Each structure stands twice: as C-alpha cells, then as structure tokens.
Amino acid sequence: MPAPSLADWLRQESDDALAALLRTRRDLSTPPPSDTIVLATRAGTPGSVARACEDLDTFTLAVLDALLLAGADTDPVAVTEVSRLVGTEIGEALTLLRGRALVWGEDDGLRVPPSARDALGPFPAGLGASSPALAGTDIETALAEIGEDERGLLTTLAAGPPIGRTRDAAADVPLERARTPVQRLLARGLLLRRDDQTVELPRELGIALRGGSVFDPASLREPELPVHPHQRSTVDETAAGEAMEFLRQTENMLRTWSATPPPVLKSGGLGVRELKKLAKDLDVDETRVTLLAEIAVGAGLVADSEATTPEWIPTTLTDTWLASPTAQRWMTLAQAWLELPRLPGLAGGRDAKDKPIAPLSEDLRRPLAPVSRRRILLALAALPEGSGVKSTDELVAALAWRAPRRGGRLRDETVRWTMAEGAALGLIGLGGLTTATRALLAEDRPGAVEAMLDALPRPVDHVLVQADLTVVAPGPLEAELAAEMTAVADIESAGHATVYRITETSVRRALDTGRTAGELHALFAARSATPVPQGLTYLIDDVARRHGRLRGGAAESFLRCDDASLLAEVMGSPVATEYGLRMIAPTVLISVYPLAEVLDALRAAGFAPAAEGPDGRVMDIRPSGRRLPAKARGPRRAPGEQAGLTDDQVGKIVAHVRAGDAASARRRGETVRAPQGGGAGDTSATLALLSKATMERREVWIGFVDSRGTSSQRVVRPMRVGGGVLEGTDNERYPLHRITSAALVEE
C-alpha cells in the first residue's frame, strides 16, 4: 500500500537505511532530528533537496524530472508511467533516489517531495504545462500547416526552456489578422499566453517536436571518454619535467620578491604592473605568474606583511624550502595546490561590478575549490595507469554528465583550469595522472615523494665548459654542484639543459662569498667533462689578483689596505665625498654608512673591494632577501575532505530519532509542565512526578531541550532522581532544568 507521507515511509525503514540516508545527506543530521517527522520535514525542504541532487548523474535526474512530469509531487504515480516517460528501465536510478529520500513509496505509488519542483526548476525536462485544448488534436497535422519561421520558433522552445518573452503576446489576434509568427501560433492554440509578455510551449507540442520522446535517448547515456594509452614511466617522466620547470620558476620568483617585494593593492592582491614585470622577468605568461604566486602564498612561502605599506614578502619557510630536495619541494607545492581554497583561473576576469579580478585578491576565494579539484583528479585516477584523456573538452563533457548540477556556472571552466594547472605542476602528464599523484590522492605522502624521485632525471655530476665561457649543464645538477655553479655563473637559459655564463662580475661574486681562485680552478678541473678553456683560467686569475686588495669592515664600516696609494686613489674618488670616507690611519678609512653600501659604490667606481670578518677572512655580506615570520598553520586536512559522521555518531542519531518516535506513540497520563520563565523552584512538580514514577517503576514521557536549544521527547524508565539529574535504566542522564514537561505513560 502506498506510503501516505515521507515520515511514514522513513519510520518503516531499517536502521541501516536511515544511517545510509544520514551519511548521504549530511545536512539532515545537524542538529540531530528529534523524531521521524522532523527528519522528513527537513529532508523535504528545497535547499536540502537541491543539495541531495548535486551529485546525481543526468540519467537519475531525468528519472526525477519524469516523476515530476507525472505529478508525483501531488499524487502517487506508478513506476510504469515513469519508465514510459524516460523511455527505458529505471530500477537502478529509483533505488538511488529512494536511498536519498528523494522518492518514496512502492512501485505502484511513487511520491516525491513537493519542494522538488522548486529545487529542480519549474519546467521538468524542459517542458511546459499541458494544454487541455490540444487533447484529441492531430498535432502532426497541425505542425504540417505552419510555416518555417513558426516551426523554427517552436523548435527553439522545444529544446527548453519552453517560455519566451515577446510583445506579440499582449493582444489576442484572430488568425486571419495575425502578422507575426507568435500571433499566428497563439491563434492556432500552439502557444499558450502566460501574461502580456510571455508565451509558453504546451507540453504535448514539445514532446512531438522532440520526436515523440521526452528525453533524447543519447543524452541519457554517459558520453565515452576516449583515452591514449601510454607507458606509466612516460607519463611520470613527462610530468616530472614540467614539475622541475615549475620549481625553477617558483625559486626565481621567491628570489625576486626577496630583493624587491611587490606592494599589496589597497583592495588586496597583486597589481597588474607587478604581474607584467614578473612575467617578463621569468619569461612566462601572466597566467603562469598568477599560479606561481597563488601557490606560493597557499604554501606559506609568501605572505602579506600587513604593515602600513603592505608588501608580498617571502617568509622564513622559503629558506627551508629552497634547501630541500627537489621531490620534497614538489610535494610542498602540490599539496598546497590540492588544498588551495581559491581559483587562480579567475584572475584577469571581471567581477560582478565589471572590475578586473587581481591575483591574490579575495575575489579568487572559493572554499569548495579543493573538492572540485579532487573530484576531477579522481576521475583521471579511475582510468587505467598510464592512460590519459585525448581531449580536455571530452573530459568536461563526461564530468558534466556525471554531475550536471554540481559546480555552478564555473563547472566546465574549473575542469579546464584544473587540467592546465595540474599539468604545469607535474601532477598530470599527457592527460593522465602520475604515480606520484595517485599516491598523493591516497594520502601516501612518502610514496608520492618516492614516486616523484623515481620519475625525476638523475642528477648529473659534471658540466660542459665552452670556449666562449658558457657552461652547459646536460641535466639537473647535483645539489652541491648546482650551488657552486649558481655562485660562480649566471643562468643564461634554463630548461632541461641549463646554460650558464661566466663573467668578471660572477667570478667576483664567487670570491665575495669566501671562495678562492684555487678553489674555482679546482671546481672546473674536477667537474668539467670538457677541457677548461684557457680564457676561463685567465679570467679567474685576473679577477682574483685585484679582488680583496681593498678590505672593508663595519665601524659603521671601515676600509683597510696595505697599499697607501690605493687608499689615496679611493679618497680622491667621488665615493669618498658621497659616503663620508675619513682616513684614520695610513692604511685605514672609515665611513658612517653600512659596509654593503660602501662596497657597492666602490665597485661601481671601478674598484674591487672585498668584505672581511673579525678573523680577517673574506666573508659574504650580500643580503639574503627580506623575510617574514611564517604563520602557524592549522591541522592539515586531506584535499577535498569534509568533516564526516562516524559510525558511532550516526548510530546515536538513529537511536535519537527512534526514541523520539517511540515517545510520540505512547499514551500519556498525568502531566506536569515547567512554568515559563524558569527559576530554582520550577522543577518541583516535575521532580515529584519523576519520583513517583521511580517508586512505582513506571515509564515516564519527558520533553526536554538539549544544549543546542533543540526540543526533543523521550520515554524513560527512571532509576534515580537526585542532584538535579534524572537517570534512566539505560544509563541516560537528563538535567532536570532542561526538562520542559513530563507525563506518566499509560499502560
């Protein structure tokens, strides 16, 4: 027999079925419903129904539309009628809908919540209202009599939505005086007038124009997702190459911002001028710069200084990150991207006020972005290992079919952005997931680092020194060798084979850090796979011969030199006047300016000074860049993870609902209620009745309000009343001041 209401249907369901419903529709459990009536009422609200439909696929939503077309929101309908409208069997979809309490009842009396029409829209399946005037009409004959312009209009409305706005709906014009397609169709009864400016296509006509079917059979089948088969190693190595390039660009950005932090816009974010400048410096497009900046901030490597004149400044985590192994640095950025509650792809677009959306601004914040990102990656993870989608657009179509109501207006763009960003970061290669990414999605961080380490090119321990003083690194260098090359040479071009350029300035820079000419000669002799050019040897010796003859220290700063004539030359230069140099001994000069500034000025004037420490050895005083203290981060949550209900929590909620149902069904005898306003003496009558029930060992019905302010009712067999608490035989405890009413249960 058909269930007359959703509450009755849920009351008949098993505890396991209710538990499954609460897990699927988590909004129903907060706060815990006091009984089945509250649960059913909550499940039937438009907002809850809309949320329950978000991850339903196109076919299941079509079944729900067919139920609405059949009128299941007002009267019970048979499953055969719904199957006829859909055009195929609907058993599996019906089971899914029943499990979510979006449909209830037996096959001969299916019902849906009345609010489903509000949640899904006023035109189920894109069809309009039925027109009684068309009953018994030969629709095919009527369509054959209209012109092409009229048929084109009807075909457009048949595709949905079935309404259109037009001024021609204002007047009721006979067919012989009709001049426009709308007027002629209204006169023939093939359009319905809703108001003076709106017309609607009758449902019967819409189905006829669709070839007699409510739904296009092709639209009810999930589109195929063509894939390219690849070797797993090919996918991993391709993605690893992209990851290395992304890490290099991130390093360059951090070093650039360490020296010259960009300002924070008054409205928040990164300005267009700074964005373009960084894109030019890194030789990338603005989309890549936005992604670099967003992930760096998301990973805590960069932060807003929040000063009077705020700037984007690297944090102390930057130094640790720069010193970490390549695979670990990748892990930091990849994890930050997966958990990033923002959509970098929105940058450069326009907001609701038609203003440009700046990178790092609040306009990019989307709390559900990690959920969408993870969903897309999991769709790729379902493909065989090594396989990659042939086209992002085909993936967009497949995901849109699987959950057409999820993602809002940015649903399809989010897929495209995720694929592009994942490829740039090295999580996706050749359209497929890497081994490292699969481990990352499974929360196996050590496994992800190990997989990325296996995919990265093996570090090389040598370079190729050319006669033109360029140095070619035929692959990623070992960390120690890479640090040495960065110190003594400038990067001329980066990539899988990095090209360095050795100049007088770069050699002097290496000497400034405390390296000696002998150490530089030994470096190239040991690490160059090609003979060291004579020109490089001469360059190192020439710079070293002049380097450090003039020594500086902090007085604020001082200069010393055993060559009095060299000091006299310095005193005769403009630097002496500008920086207030004063001779305090034949071999010593002092200045009131910082040593770094004095040395920079002397170098610009053609001298080659070096800084020395307290022990007289050459030291590196170059600034390492500005840093902010890193902010403490909250406990890390898995990408896309949401707070879920434990089995124990679900069990308690189900028991709570069942207890409420049992209490509602019991007959009540003598009843007392707590007076309005509360107070210390308000529980005396309740206490007397509960004491009586305890002595007579009778069950008592109580109404109470929990700590959240939610009203509930229970049937309890009191075991003890005292200390302001009612204790039941099942070890439950109820504070007396929260009990609003009590009644003896009639046997």
Solvent accessible surface area in square Angstrom, and as a share of the most:
residue,aa,sasa,rsa
1,M,207,0.93
2,P,47,0.29
3,A,7,0.06
4,P,99,0.62
5,S,42,0.27
6,L,15,0.07
7,A,15,0.12
8,D,41,0.21
9,W,29,0.10
10,L,5,0.03
11,R,94,0.34
12,Q,132,0.58
13,E,52,0.23
14,S,67,0.43
15,D,77,0.40
16,D,116,0.60
17,A,36,0.28
18,L,3,0.01
19,A,13,0.10
20,A,51,0.40
21,L,4,0.02
22,L,2,0.01
23,R,106,0.39
24,T,63,0.37
25,R,4,0.02
26,R,90,0.33
27,D,42,0.22
28,L,0,0.00
29,S,6,0.04
30,T,104,0.61
31,P,47,0.30
32,P,28,0.17
33,P,0,0.00
34,S,10,0.07
35,D,12,0.06
36,T,0,0.00
37,I,101,0.51
38,V,52,0.30
39,L,1,0.01
40,A,11,0.08
41,T,90,0.53
42,R,49,0.18
43,A,0,0.00
44,G,21,0.20
45,T,54,0.31
46,P,64,0.40
47,G,35,0.34
48,S,2,0.01
49,V,0,0.00
50,A,29,0.23
51,R,129,0.47
52,A,6,0.05
53,C,0,0.00
54,E,72,0.32
55,D,61,0.31
56,L,1,0.00
57,D,40,0.21
58,T,35,0.20
59,F,40,0.17
60,T,5,0.03
61,L,19,0.09
62,A,5,0.04
63,V,0,0.00
64,L,1,0.00
65,D,27,0.14
66,A,0,0.00
67,L,0,0.00
68,L,2,0.01
69,L,14,0.07
70,A,28,0.22
71,G,19,0.18
72,A,0,0.00
73,D,13,0.06
74,T,94,0.55
75,D,89,0.46
76,P,66,0.42
77,V,17,0.10
78,A,37,0.29
79,V,33,0.19
80,T,102,0.59
81,E,62,0.28
82,V,0,0.00
83,S,22,0.14
84,R,159,0.58
85,L,19,0.09
86,V,8,0.04
87,G,63,0.61
88,T,65,0.38
89,E,145,0.65
90,I,2,0.01
91,G,45,0.43
92,E,155,0.69
93,A,4,0.03
94,L,4,0.02
95,T,92,0.53
96,L,72,0.36
97,L,0,0.00
98,R,59,0.22
99,G,44,0.42
100,R,31,0.11
101,A,2,0.01
102,L,1,0.00
103,V,0,0.00
104,W,9,0.03
105,G,0,0.00
106,E,85,0.38
107,D,70,0.37
108,D,97,0.50
109,G,0,0.00
110,L,0,0.00
111,R,43,0.16
112,V,0,0.00
113,P,3,0.02
114,P,90,0.56
115,S,13,0.08
116,A,1,0.01
117,R,72,0.26
118,D,108,0.56
119,A,16,0.13
120,L,35,0.17
121,G,21,0.20
122,P,95,0.60
123,F,42,0.17
124,P,6,0.04
125,A,18,0.14
126,G,18,0.17
127,L,3,0.01
128,G,3,0.03
129,A,51,0.39
130,S,59,0.38
131,S,4,0.03
132,P,119,0.75
133,A,87,0.67
134,L,12,0.06
135,A,82,0.63
136,G,91,0.87
137,T,58,0.34
138,D,88,0.46
139,I,31,0.16
140,E,112,0.50
141,T,67,0.39
142,A,18,0.14
143,L,5,0.03
144,A,85,0.66
145,E,110,0.49
146,I,19,0.10
147,G,33,0.32
148,E,147,0.66
149,D,80,0.41
150,E,7,0.03
151,R,94,0.34
152,G,37,0.36
153,L,53,0.26
154,L,0,0.00
155,T,74,0.43
156,T,94,0.55
157,L,12,0.06
158,A,6,0.04
159,A,84,0.65
160,G,28,0.27
161,P,87,0.55
162,P,1,0.01
163,I,55,0.28
164,G,22,0.21
165,R,176,0.64
166,T,31,0.18
167,R,217,0.79
168,D,39,0.20
169,A,0,0.00
170,A,64,0.50
171,A,52,0.41
172,D,121,0.63
173,V,26,0.15
174,P,52,0.33
175,L,78,0.39
176,E,136,0.61
177,R,149,0.55
178,A,8,0.06
179,R,173,0.63
180,T,40,0.23
181,P,40,0.25
182,V,15,0.09
183,Q,31,0.14
184,R,56,0.20
185,L,0,0.00
186,L,26,0.13
187,A,38,0.30
188,R,84,0.31
189,G,27,0.26
190,L,4,0.02
191,L,5,0.02
192,L,51,0.25
193,R,92,0.33
194,R,124,0.45
195,D,73,0.38
196,D,90,0.47
197,Q,88,0.39
198,T,10,0.06
199,V,4,0.02
200,E,12,0.05
201,L,2,0.01
202,P,0,0.00
203,R,55,0.20
204,E,52,0.23
205,L,0,0.00
206,G,1,0.01
207,I,40,0.20
208,A,22,0.17
209,L,37,0.18
210,R,69,0.25
211,G,68,0.65
212,G,54,0.52
213,S,44,0.28
214,V,9,0.05
215,F,25,0.10
216,D,88,0.45
217,P,79,0.50
218,A,56,0.44
219,S,50,0.33
220,L,20,0.10
221,R,154,0.56
222,E,78,0.35
223,P,49,0.31
224,E,154,0.69
225,L,30,0.15
226,P,46,0.29
227,V,45,0.26
228,H,83,0.37
229,P,112,0.70
230,H,61,0.27
231,Q,133,0.59
232,R,127,0.46
233,S,62,0.40
234,T,59,0.34
235,V,0,0.00
236,D,19,0.10
237,E,105,0.47
238,T,54,0.32
239,A,1,0.00
240,A,0,0.00
241,G,10,0.10
242,E,77,0.34
243,A,1,0.01
244,M,39,0.18
245,E,47,0.21
246,F,2,0.01
247,L,4,0.02
248,R,57,0.21
249,Q,9,0.04
250,T,2,0.01
251,E,36,0.16
252,N,46,0.24
253,M,0,0.00
254,L,1,0.00
255,R,132,0.48
256,T,39,0.23
257,W,9,0.03
258,S,7,0.04
259,A,76,0.59
260,T,89,0.52
261,P,17,0.11
262,P,9,0.05
263,P,62,0.39
264,V,19,0.11
265,L,66,0.33
266,K,217,0.92
267,S,104,0.67
268,G,23,0.22
269,G,1,0.01
270,L,1,0.00
271,G,4,0.04
272,V,91,0.53
273,R,199,0.73
274,E,42,0.19
275,L,14,0.07
276,K,108,0.46
277,K,116,0.49
278,L,6,0.03
279,A,9,0.07
280,K,173,0.73
281,D,79,0.41
282,L,12,0.06
283,D,130,0.67
284,V,31,0.18
285,D,91,0.47
286,E,65,0.29
287,T,103,0.60
288,R,52,0.19
289,V,0,0.00
290,T,7,0.04
291,L,9,0.04
292,L,1,0.01
293,A,0,0.00
294,E,2,0.01
295,I,1,0.01
296,A,0,0.00
297,V,45,0.26
298,G,20,0.19
299,A,3,0.02
300,G,18,0.17
301,L,3,0.02
302,V,1,0.01
303,A,16,0.12
304,D,43,0.22
305,S,27,0.17
306,E,123,0.55
307,A,60,0.46
308,T,142,0.83
309,T,101,0.59
310,P,37,0.23
311,E,36,0.16
312,W,17,0.06
313,I,3,0.01
314,P,0,0.00
315,T,2,0.01
316,T,67,0.39
317,L,65,0.33
318,T,0,0.00
319,D,67,0.35
320,T,91,0.53
321,W,9,0.03
322,L,41,0.20
323,A,89,0.69
324,S,27,0.18
325,P,93,0.59
326,T,44,0.25
327,A,2,0.01
328,Q,70,0.31
329,R,29,0.10
330,W,2,0.01
331,M,1,0.00
332,T,41,0.24
333,L,1,0.00
334,A,0,0.00
335,Q,11,0.05
336,A,7,0.06
337,W,0,0.00
338,L,0,0.00
339,E,41,0.18
340,L,6,0.03
341,P,45,0.28
342,R,22,0.08
343,L,15,0.07
344,P,8,0.05
345,G,23,0.22
346,L,18,0.09
347,A,24,0.18
348,G,67,0.65
349,G,31,0.30
350,R,147,0.54
351,D,43,0.22
352,A,115,0.89
353,K,161,0.68
354,D,97,0.50
355,K,121,0.51
356,P,84,0.53
357,I,13,0.06
358,A,20,0.16
359,P,6,0.04
360,L,15,0.07
361,S,8,0.05
362,E,122,0.55
363,D,64,0.33
364,L,0,0.00
365,R,104,0.38
366,R,77,0.28
367,P,100,0.63
368,L,118,0.59
369,A,4,0.03
370,P,15,0.09
371,V,43,0.25
372,S,26,0.16
373,R,4,0.01
374,R,48,0.18
375,R,41,0.15
376,I,2,0.01
377,L,0,0.00
378,L,84,0.42
379,A,11,0.09
380,L,0,0.00
381,A,28,0.22
382,A,86,0.66
383,L,25,0.12
384,P,89,0.56
385,E,99,0.44
386,G,2,0.01
387,S,9,0.06
388,G,0,0.00
389,V,10,0.06
390,K,107,0.45
391,S,41,0.26
392,T,44,0.26
393,D,84,0.43
394,E,60,0.27
395,L,0,0.00
396,V,10,0.06
397,A,48,0.37
398,A,0,0.00
399,L,5,0.02
400,A,19,0.15
401,W,38,0.13
402,R,81,0.30
403,A,4,0.03
404,P,41,0.26
405,R,87,0.32
406,R,68,0.25
407,G,43,0.41
408,G,58,0.56
409,R,203,0.74
410,L,25,0.12
411,R,59,0.21
412,D,43,0.22
413,E,69,0.31
414,T,13,0.08
415,V,3,0.02
416,R,85,0.31
417,W,52,0.18
418,T,4,0.02
419,M,15,0.07
420,A,65,0.51
421,E,17,0.08
422,G,0,0.00
423,A,39,0.30
424,A,10,0.08
425,L,1,0.01
426,G,0,0.00
427,L,0,0.00
428,I,4,0.02
429,G,3,0.03
430,L,78,0.39
431,G,15,0.15
432,G,0,0.00
433,L,4,0.02
434,T,3,0.02
435,T,40,0.23
436,A,2,0.02
437,T,0,0.00
438,R,47,0.17
439,A,18,0.14
440,L,1,0.00
441,L,11,0.06
442,A,77,0.59
443,E,71,0.32
444,D,64,0.33
445,R,78,0.28
446,P,105,0.66
447,G,20,0.19
448,A,0,0.00
449,V,32,0.19
450,E,110,0.49
451,A,16,0.12
452,M,3,0.01
453,L,98,0.49
454,D,89,0.46
455,A,12,0.09
456,L,16,0.08
457,P,57,0.36
458,R,155,0.56
459,P,78,0.49
460,V,31,0.18
461,D,77,0.40
462,H,64,0.29
463,V,1,0.00
464,L,52,0.26
465,V,5,0.03
466,Q,66,0.29
467,A,92,0.71
468,D,83,0.43
469,L,38,0.19
470,T,11,0.06
471,V,0,0.00
472,V,35,0.20
473,A,0,0.00
474,P,57,0.36
475,G,10,0.09
476,P,32,0.20
477,L,24,0.12
478,E,65,0.29
479,A,89,0.69
480,E,122,0.55
481,L,1,0.01
482,A,32,0.24
483,A,58,0.45
484,E,46,0.21
485,M,1,0.00
486,T,72,0.42
487,A,12,0.09
488,V,0,0.00
489,A,2,0.02
490,D,55,0.29
491,I,83,0.42
492,E,95,0.42
493,S,56,0.36
494,A,35,0.27
495,G,33,0.32
496,H,130,0.58
497,A,53,0.41
498,T,21,0.12
499,V,37,0.21
500,Y,13,0.05
501,R,77,0.28
502,I,3,0.01
503,T,49,0.29
504,E,77,0.35
505,T,76,0.44
506,S,0,0.00
507,V,0,0.00
508,R,48,0.18
509,R,49,0.18
510,A,0,0.00
511,L,7,0.03
512,D,13,0.07
513,T,31,0.18
514,G,31,0.30
515,R,59,0.22
516,T,71,0.42
517,A,23,0.18
518,G,48,0.46
519,E,97,0.43
520,L,2,0.01
521,H,56,0.25
522,A,58,0.45
523,L,23,0.11
524,F,2,0.01
525,A,75,0.58
526,A,85,0.66
527,R,56,0.20
528,S,18,0.11
529,A,66,0.51
530,T,44,0.26
531,P,122,0.77
532,V,52,0.30
533,P,22,0.14
534,Q,123,0.55
535,G,39,0.37
536,L,1,0.00
537,T,45,0.26
538,Y,133,0.51
539,L,33,0.16
540,I,1,0.00
541,D,52,0.27
542,D,56,0.29
543,V,3,0.02
544,A,29,0.22
545,R,157,0.57
546,R,87,0.32
547,H,23,0.10
548,G,7,0.07
549,R,123,0.45
550,L,4,0.02
551,R,55,0.20
552,G,0,0.00
553,G,3,0.03
554,A,82,0.64
555,A,70,0.54
556,E,94,0.42
557,S,1,0.01
558,F,54,0.22
559,L,1,0.01
560,R,81,0.29
561,C,4,0.02
562,D,129,0.67
563,D,48,0.25
564,A,55,0.43
565,S,79,0.51
566,L,26,0.13
567,L,0,0.00
568,A,59,0.46
569,E,104,0.47
570,V,0,0.00
571,M,67,0.30
572,G,68,0.66
573,S,18,0.11
574,P,109,0.68
575,V,10,0.06
576,A,8,0.07
577,T,122,0.71
578,E,114,0.51
579,Y,33,0.12
580,G,38,0.37
581,L,14,0.07
582,R,142,0.52
583,M,82,0.37
584,I,91,0.46
585,A,36,0.28
586,P,100,0.63
587,T,50,0.29
588,V,35,0.20
589,L,0,0.00
590,I,37,0.19
591,S,6,0.04
592,V,116,0.66
593,Y,85,0.32
594,P,57,0.36
595,L,19,0.09
596,A,39,0.30
597,E,84,0.38
598,V,1,0.00
599,L,0,0.00
600,D,84,0.44
601,A,17,0.13
602,L,0,0.00
603,R,49,0.18
604,A,94,0.73
605,A,52,0.40
606,G,62,0.60
607,F,26,0.11
608,A,13,0.10
609,P,0,0.00
610,A,0,0.00
611,A,3,0.03
612,E,17,0.08
613,G,13,0.12
614,P,151,0.95
615,D,104,0.54
616,G,28,0.27
617,R,177,0.65
618,V,38,0.22
619,M,80,0.36
620,D,60,0.31
621,I,54,0.28
622,R,115,0.42
623,P,120,0.76
624,S,95,0.61
625,G,25,0.24
626,R,119,0.43
627,R,59,0.22
628,L,33,0.16
629,P,108,0.68
630,A,36,0.28
631,K,130,0.55
632,A,108,0.84
633,R,148,0.54
634,G,60,0.58
635,P,137,0.86
636,R,108,0.39
637,R,131,0.48
638,A,20,0.16
639,P,2,0.01
640,G,19,0.18
641,E,85,0.38
642,Q,96,0.43
643,A,72,0.56
644,G,51,0.49
645,L,49,0.24
646,T,77,0.45
647,D,105,0.54
648,D,91,0.47
649,Q,83,0.37
650,V,2,0.01
651,G,40,0.39
652,K,132,0.56
653,I,14,0.07
654,V,8,0.05
655,A,59,0.46
656,H,37,0.16
657,V,1,0.01
658,R,60,0.22
659,A,32,0.25
660,G,0,0.00
661,D,20,0.10
662,A,43,0.33
663,A,0,0.00
664,S,51,0.33
665,A,85,0.66
666,R,92,0.34
667,R,172,0.63
668,R,104,0.38
669,G,22,0.21
670,E,95,0.42
671,T,60,0.35
672,V,27,0.16
673,R,160,0.58
674,A,33,0.26
675,P,78,0.49
676,Q,180,0.80
677,G,84,0.81
678,G,46,0.44
679,G,56,0.54
680,A,110,0.85
681,G,56,0.54
682,D,28,0.15
683,T,34,0.20
684,S,74,0.48
685,A,52,0.40
686,T,2,0.01
687,L,69,0.35
688,A,65,0.50
689,L,5,0.03
690,L,0,0.00
691,S,39,0.25
692,K,73,0.31
693,A,0,0.00
694,T,35,0.20
695,M,153,0.68
696,E,84,0.37
697,R,194,0.71
698,R,61,0.22
699,E,37,0.17
700,V,0,0.00
701,W,15,0.05
702,I,0,0.00
703,G,5,0.05
704,F,22,0.09
705,V,42,0.24
706,D,32,0.16
707,S,95,0.61
708,R,163,0.60
709,G,53,0.51
710,T,26,0.15
711,S,75,0.49
712,S,9,0.06
713,Q,32,0.14
714,R,18,0.06
715,V,32,0.18
716,V,2,0.01
717,R,102,0.37
718,P,6,0.04
719,M,106,0.48
720,R,121,0.44
721,V,30,0.17
722,G,20,0.20
723,G,86,0.83
724,G,39,0.37
725,V,25,0.14
726,L,0,0.00
727,E,26,0.11
728,G,0,0.00
729,T,69,0.40
730,D,116,0.60
731,N,130,0.67
732,E,46,0.21
733,R,149,0.54
734,Y,26,0.10
735,P,48,0.30
736,L,11,0.06
737,H,137,0.61
738,R,82,0.30
739,I,4,0.02
740,T,62,0.36
741,S,4,0.03
742,A,0,0.00
743,A,0,0.00
744,L,5,0.03
745,V,7,0.04
746,E,69,0.31
747,E,176,0.79
